Structure formats: C-alpha cells, structure tokens
C-alpha cells in the first residue's frame, strides 16, 4: 500500500501521515501476529536554527510511537540496496520536497537525474515494504515572488518536484490532500481492514 500525502505549509499533512502509517502498522502487525518494523525516513538536512526547530518538532510529534528514524538525506536507493528493509516494514518518508532539493543541489546529489532518483527510491520502498506513506508539499500556489535572477531555478525545482509528485501519484494506491487539517481523498481512499 502506497499513499502520497500532500498539502500546503502548516496544513497538518505530517500529523495525518504519522497517524495513517501508525494505523496501518497496527493493523498489519495484528494480522502478522507480531510487531512489524516501523521506520521514519527523514530527508531534511539540519541547516541552522529554523530547520533544527522543525526537526525537533517532528521528533517530538513521533516520540513514543515506535518509529526507528533513518536520517537519509540523499541516495535512498543506494541505502536500500545496502540495507534492505526488513519484511513487513511500514515506512513514512518525509518529505519529497526536501529530498528533491537535496538531490538537485547537494554536491553528492543526482543533479539532473533527481526526478528519476527520487521516484525510483519511492518505487523501491513500495515494492519491498508492507505500507509506505510519502509526504510532499504543495509548493505551487504558495510561493512568494522570486528574487531577480532566481526565477529560472525556482521554476526548475518546482517543475521537477511536480513531475515526481505526478509519478508517485500515478503509482500510489491512495493520494490524500490535507487542507486546514482535513484529509481529502484525491485517489483511492480505501481503508486497510
């Protein structure tokens, strides 16, 4: 089961995604008759006070929920090849916008192959895990005007993230947009029983 969760900044998408993957994890663990592994793949690179504050907020929100946190900022495919997910794993990947920026702009990133790298990483997770929830951002309607000379680069980033979102949405069993804390099914919407 692959779900893509999208929404604007502060929409509640992270909270929804955590609740959803934890619910799936409980259901699948009950069916398996044993606790299954639960992972949180964190893609945000800590860069200064603002990002460190966001990271702390996310850590606090998932404390006590049983997540094993993997700080995987780049090359998720390579990491999965070296360390395959255990059978029955449930995974929350947060988030595609950070992972895409990392692959585009970090020195060891995939650069022009970022869309393929990120999409294939999610496909590998989907293929090998019992349940995967992936968070992305709706960056297309909330951006401020670009600084002179940055229009092309921001447009390039948005275009690549948009392509990744479309590819993952096409593959996903369920796509949910969170608006003002309210999850709205955009594709699928069935529940695990």
Buried (B, 14 or more C-beta within 10 A) or exposed (E): BBBBBBBBEEBBBBBBBBBBBBBBBBBBBEEEEEEBBBBBBBBBBBEEEEEEEBBEEBEEEBEEBBBEEBEBBBBBBEBBEEEEBEEBBBBBBBBBBBBBBBBBEBEEBBEEEBBBBBBBBBBBBBEBBBBBBBBBBBBEEEEEEEEEEEEEEBEEBBEBBBBBBEBBBEEBBBBBBBBEEEBEEBBBEEEBE
